[in-house]
């Protein structure tokens, strides 16, 4: 599995923590920034992550900003992306089992590094259940295709 990870200025500390976790877990990753603590625009980091997941250059993506909200909104504009904003372990498991999420968004101003690590471990380790959930995910994909063709 290959992960692509990014943050804006509001998510640098949690991103560093998650990069360390990925190294501990021996998960292949690409860290695409940001490397500054001055204000940057979160869509500039969400878009490349979402595109890499959408086109198959990465299996999944992780995005971190202050709240995770902006990153998740931006990532979900890319066809094929199911970005879930997660701040608890139950949702981390559910979004993989039920929604087959392929991008995870978190907010550094909302959760601490220990919880972020737990969320990522669960999210990476939880398979998609398929079945009735696949029918629902397929419906989302069909909606996406319908609106992108208009």
C-alpha positions in Angstrom: 0.0 0.0 0.0 1.2 3.5 -0.9 0.0 6.5 1.0 0.3 10.2 -0.1 0.1 12.7 2.8 -0.1 16.5 3.0 -1.0 19.3 5.3 -1.4 23.0 5.3 0.3 25.2 7.9 -2.4 24.2 10.4 -1.6 20.5 10.2 2.2 20.3 10.1 2.7 18.8 13.6 0.1 16.0 13.2 1.5 15.3 9.7 5.0 14.8 11.1 3.5 12.4 13.7 1.7 10.4 11.0 4.8 10.3 8.8 6.7 8.8 11.8 3.9 6.3 12.3 4.0 5.3 8.6 7.7 4.7 8.9 7.2 2.6 12.0 4.6 0.6 10.2 6.8 0.3 7.2 4.1 1.7 4.9 5.3 3.3 1.7 4.4 7.0 1.6 5.0 10.2 -0.2 4.9 13.4 1.8 4.1 16.4 -0.4 4.2 19.2 2.3 3.8 21.8 3.3 7.1 22.6 5.0 6.3 26.1 6.4 4.4 27.5 9.3 3.2 30.6 7.4 -0.3 30.6 6.0 -0.9 28.6 2.8 -4.1 27.6 1.0 -5.3 24.1 1.8 -6.7 23.3 -1.7 -3.2 23.6 -3.0 -2.3 20.5 -0.9 -5.6 18.6 -1.0 -5.8 18.6 -4.8 -2.5 16.8 -5.5 -3.2 14.2 -2.9 -6.7 13.6 -4.3 -5.4 13.5 -7.9 -2.7 10.9 -6.9 -5.3 8.7 -5.3 -7.8 9.2 -8.1 -5.3 8.3 -10.9 -3.8 5.3 -9.0 -0.4 6.8 -8.2 -1.3 6.2 -4.5 -3.7 3.7 -2.9 -4.9 6.2 -0.2 -4.3 9.7 1.0 -4.1 11.5 4.3 -4.8 15.2 4.7 -4.4 17.4 7.7 -5.4 21.0 8.3 -6.6 23.0 11.3 -10.1 21.4 11.3 -9.9 18.9 8.4 -13.0 20.5 6.9 -11.4 22.5 4.1 -9.2 19.6 3.1 -12.1 17.2 2.9 -14.3 19.5 0.9 -11.5 20.2 -1.6 -10.5 16.5 -1.9 -14.1 15.4 -2.5 -14.2 17.6 -5.6 -12.0 15.1 -7.4 -13.7 12.2 -9.2 -13.4 8.9 -7.5 -12.4 10.4 -4.1 -14.3 9.5 -1.0 -12.6 11.6 1.6 -13.8 11.2 5.2 -13.3 13.8 7.9 -12.6 11.7 11.0 -11.9 12.7 14.6 -12.6 9.4 16.4 -11.7 5.7 16.1 -15.3 4.5 15.6 -15.7 6.7 12.5 -12.3 5.7 11.2 -13.4 2.1 11.2 -16.9 2.8 9.9 -15.7 4.9 7.0 -13.5 2.1 5.7 -16.0 -0.7 6.4 -19.1 1.1 5.0 -17.9 3.9 2.7 -14.6 2.5 1.3 -13.0 5.9 2.0 -9.8 6.4 0.1 -8.7 9.7 1.7 -8.7 10.5 5.4 -8.9 14.1 6.6 -8.1 15.2 10.2 -7.9 18.5 12.1 -4.8 19.3 14.2 -6.8 21.8 16.2 -9.4 19.2 17.0 -7.4 16.1 18.0 -4.0 15.4 19.5 -1.2 13.3 18.1 -2.0 10.1 20.0 -5.6 10.0 18.8 -4.4 10.8 15.2 -2.1 7.9 15.3 -4.9 5.6 16.5 -7.2 6.8 13.8 -4.6 6.2 11.0 -3.8 2.7 12.3 -7.5 1.8 12.3 -8.2 3.4 9.0 -5.2 1.7 7.3 -6.0 -1.7 8.8 -9.8 -1.8 8.2 -11.0 -3.5 5.0 -14.1 -2.5 3.1 -17.0 -4.9 3.8 -18.6 -4.7 0.4 -22.1 -6.2 0.1 -24.9 -3.8 0.8 -22.3 -1.1 1.4 -20.9 -1.6 -2.2 -24.3 -0.9 -3.6 -24.4 2.4 -1.7 -20.8 3.4 -2.7 -21.7 2.6 -6.3 -24.7 4.9 -6.1 -22.3 7.7 -4.9 -20.0 7.0 -7.9 -23.0 7.2 -10.3 -24.1 10.5 -8.8 -20.6 11.8 -9.2 -20.4 10.7 -12.9 -23.8 12.1 -13.6 -22.8 15.6 -12.3 -19.4 15.6 -13.8 -20.8 15.0 -17.3 -23.2 18.0 -17.0 
